[in-house]
């Protein structure tokens, strides 16, 4: 019998879709909702399920940015064949995404026991939500927002890509929050920071989902809940991406900072009162 029902999977898929690309921590929100529904947050099958349904959100990115991805991949392919094409920004950007994914893959494999064990605690999620809020606020204030997407460099990609490790080790910090904050500190504007976060998330989250698939299927989550959660995640994430890009073009990240602090404080209260367990 699956540890997650189809109904629960639909709810979790919707939570994943809404929060994956907003700087509020999808992992943190999934763990909170799992805790409220009585699902063991540190169960290997549950951790695997959370990683797998992220593939639905990543599929939404692939569809939404299809033309951009085709352009970048095409430039990369031409550059492999033609030396002259290697000076094109899209060719270099494709390699930067690949290189920037290596740090999170290495840390993810090395620290897997910690990630699926002690660091999966809701106490960690609550603390990371609040700590990450401080980082986001500071980054938004520090950043001069003067550089666009075409101004990104190898250094930018490596620093932003490596910042994903914060969210990997501290669920609640937020992958998108960490990457956007780092990009803002590097003086990218909010739209460029958001788009860079999307592109750098594609290989990391897809790889994590495929890697965890065997654990999710083999230790207690059925195919039906996985399929339902992934499909719902895709649909909701697509709408979330479209909304976020419009929002950041005209607003700061302050609304997300305030929201994260409220959720973190409430989570500390629920844990302290024993309403949900870590």
C-alpha positions in Angstrom: 0.0 0.0 0.0 1.3 3.4 -1.0 2.4 5.7 1.8 0.9 8.6 -0.2 -2.6 8.4 -1.6 -3.6 9.8 -5.0 -5.6 12.6 -3.2 -2.6 13.6 -1.1 -0.4 13.4 -4.2 -2.7 15.9 -6.0 -2.4 18.3 -3.1 1.4 17.9 -2.9 1.7 18.4 -6.7 -0.2 21.6 -6.5 2.0 22.8 -3.6 5.1 21.9 -5.6 3.9 23.6 -8.7 3.1 26.9 -6.9 6.3 27.0 -4.8 9.0 25.5 -7.0 10.0 28.7 -8.7 8.8 31.2 -6.2 11.5 32.1 -3.7 9.6 30.6 -0.8 11.0 27.0 -0.7 9.0 24.2 -2.4 10.8 21.6 -0.2 9.9 23.5 2.9 6.2 23.8 1.9 6.0 20.2 0.9 7.4 19.1 4.2 5.0 21.4 6.1 2.0 20.0 4.2 3.2 16.4 4.5 3.5 17.0 8.3 0.0 18.4 8.5 -1.3 15.4 6.6 0.5 13.0 8.9 3.0 11.8 6.2 6.5 11.0 7.6 8.7 13.8 6.2 11.9 11.8 6.6 10.7 8.6 5.0 12.9 7.7 2.0 9.9 7.1 -0.2 8.4 10.4 0.7 11.7 12.3 0.0 11.9 10.4 -3.3 8.3 11.4 -4.2 9.1 15.0 -3.5 12.1 14.9 -5.9 10.1 13.1 -8.6 7.2 15.5 -8.8 9.7 18.3 -9.3 10.2 16.8 -12.8 6.6 18.0 -13.5 7.6 21.6 -12.6 10.8 21.3 -14.7 8.7 20.1 -17.6 6.7 23.3 -17.3 10.0 25.3 -17.6 10.9 23.3 -20.7 7.6 24.1 -22.3 7.5 27.7 -21.2 11.0 28.5 -22.4 11.0 26.1 -25.3 12.2 28.6 -27.9 15.0 29.9 -25.6 16.1 26.3 -24.9 16.1 25.3 -28.5 18.1 28.5 -29.4 20.7 27.7 -26.6 21.0 24.0 -27.4 21.2 24.7 -31.1 24.0 27.2 -30.5 25.8 24.6 -28.3 25.5 22.0 -31.1 26.8 24.4 -33.7 29.7 25.3 -31.5 30.8 21.7 -31.1 31.1 21.5 -34.8 32.3 25.0 -35.7 35.0 26.9 -33.9 33.6 30.3 -35.0 30.3 29.6 -33.3 32.0 29.1 -30.0 32.2 32.9 -29.5 28.4 33.1 -29.4 27.0 33.9 -25.9 24.4 31.1 -26.2 27.1 28.4 -26.8 29.1 29.6 -23.8 25.9 29.8 -21.7 25.1 26.2 -22.4 28.5 25.1 -21.1 28.1 27.4 -18.0 24.8 25.7 -17.1 26.6 22.3 -17.3 29.6 23.4 -15.2 27.4 25.2 -12.7 25.4 22.0 -12.1 28.5 20.0 -11.0 28.8 21.4 -7.4 25.2 20.6 -6.4 25.5 17.1 -7.9 28.7 16.4 -6.0 27.3 17.7 -2.7 23.9 16.0 -3.2 25.6 12.6 -3.7 28.1 13.1 -0.8 25.6 14.5 1.7 22.6 12.3 0.8 22.4 10.6 4.3 22.2 14.0 6.0 19.8 15.5 3.4 17.4 12.6 3.9 18.0 12.3 7.6 18.7 15.1 10.2 18.4 17.9 7.7 14.9 16.8 6.7 13.6 18.1 10.0 10.8 20.7 10.0 12.8 22.6 12.7 15.5 23.0 10.0 12.8 24.1 7.5 11.4 26.8 9.9 14.9 28.2 10.7 15.9 28.2 7.0 12.7 30.0 5.9 13.6 32.8 8.3 17.3 32.9 7.6 16.7 32.8 3.9 14.4 35.8 4.2 17.2 37.8 5.7 19.5 36.9 2.8 16.8 37.7 0.2 16.1 41.1 1.7 19.8 42.0 1.9 20.4 40.9 -1.6 17.5 43.0 -3.0 18.8 46.0 -1.1 22.4 45.5 -2.1 21.9 44.7 -5.8 22.1 47.6 -8.3 19.9 45.7 -10.8 21.9 47.1 -13.7 22.9 44.0 -15.7 20.6 42.0 -18.0 20.6 38.4 -19.1 23.1 39.0 -22.0 25.6 40.4 -19.5 25.9 37.2 -17.5 29.3 35.6 -17.3 30.9 32.2 -16.4 31.6 33.6 -12.9 27.9 34.5 -12.5 26.7 31.1 -13.5 29.1 29.3 -11.2 28.3 31.4 -8.2 24.5 31.3 -8.8 24.6 27.5 -9.6 26.7 26.8 -6.5 24.2 28.7 -4.3 21.7 25.9 -5.0 23.6 23.9 -2.4 22.2 26.1 0.4 18.7 24.9 -0.5 19.9 21.3 -0.8 21.3 21.2 2.7 18.8 23.5 4.4 15.3 22.7 3.1 13.3 25.9 3.6 16.1 28.2 2.3 14.7 27.9 -1.2 16.6 27.0 -4.4 15.1 29.8 -6.3 15.5 32.2 -3.3 19.2 31.3 -3.1 19.9 31.6 -6.8 17.9 34.8 -7.2 19.6 36.4 -4.2 23.1 35.5 -5.5 22.2 36.9 -8.9 21.0 40.1 -7.3 24.1 40.5 -5.3 26.0 40.2 -8.6 24.0 43.2 -9.8 21.7 41.3 -12.3 18.2 42.8 -12.6 15.3 40.9 -11.1 14.1 39.5 -14.5 17.6 38.3 -15.5 18.1 36.8 -12.0 14.8 34.9 -12.2 15.4 33.6 -15.7 18.9 32.5 -14.8 17.4 30.7 -11.8 15.0 28.8 -14.1 17.7 27.7 -16.5 20.2 26.6 -13.8 17.4 24.6 -12.2 16.6 22.4 -15.2 19.5 19.9 -15.0 19.8 19.9 -11.2 16.1 19.2 -10.6 15.6 16.8 -13.5 18.6 14.8 -12.4 17.4 14.7 -8.8 14.0 13.5 -9.9 15.3 10.7 -12.1 17.8 9.7 -9.5 15.1 9.4 -6.8 12.6 7.6 -9.0 13.7 4.1 -8.0 13.5 4.9 -4.3 10.1 6.5 -4.7 8.7 3.5 -6.6 10.6 0.8 -4.7 9.9 1.8 -1.1 6.2 2.6 -0.8 4.9 5.2 -3.3 2.8 3.7 -6.1 2.9 4.7 -9.7 -0.6 6.4 -9.6 0.3 8.9 -6.9 3.6 9.7 -8.6 1.8 10.3 -12.0 -0.9 12.4 -10.4 1.5 14.5 -8.4 3.8 15.1 -11.4 0.9 16.1 -13.7 -0.6 18.5 -11.3 2.9 20.0 -10.6 3.4 20.6 -14.3 0.1 22.4 -14.8 0.3 24.6 -11.7 4.0 25.4 -12.2 3.4 26.6 -15.8 0.9 29.2 -14.5 3.3 30.1 -11.6 6.2 30.8 -14.0 4.1 33.1 -16.1 2.9 35.0 -13.1 6.4 35.3 -11.5 8.1 36.8 -14.5 5.4 39.5 -14.7 5.6 40.2 -11.0 9.4 40.6 -10.7 9.4 43.0 -13.7 7.6 45.6 -11.5 8.0 44.6 -7.8 10.8 43.8 -5.3 11.0 40.6 -3.4 9.8 42.1 -0.1 6.4 40.3 -0.3 8.1 37.0 -0.5 10.4 38.0 2.4 7.5 38.9 4.6 5.6 35.7 3.7 8.5 33.5 4.5 9.0 35.0 7.9 5.3 34.5 8.7 5.4 30.9 7.6 8.6 30.2 9.5 7.3 31.7 12.7 4.0 29.8 12.4 5.9 26.6 11.8 8.0 27.1 14.9 4.8 27.6 16.8 3.1 24.5 15.4 6.2 22.4 16.2 6.5 23.8 19.7 2.8 23.2 20.4 3.1 19.6 19.1 0.4 20.2 16.4 2.8 18.7 13.9 5.9 16.7 14.4 9.4 17.3 12.9 
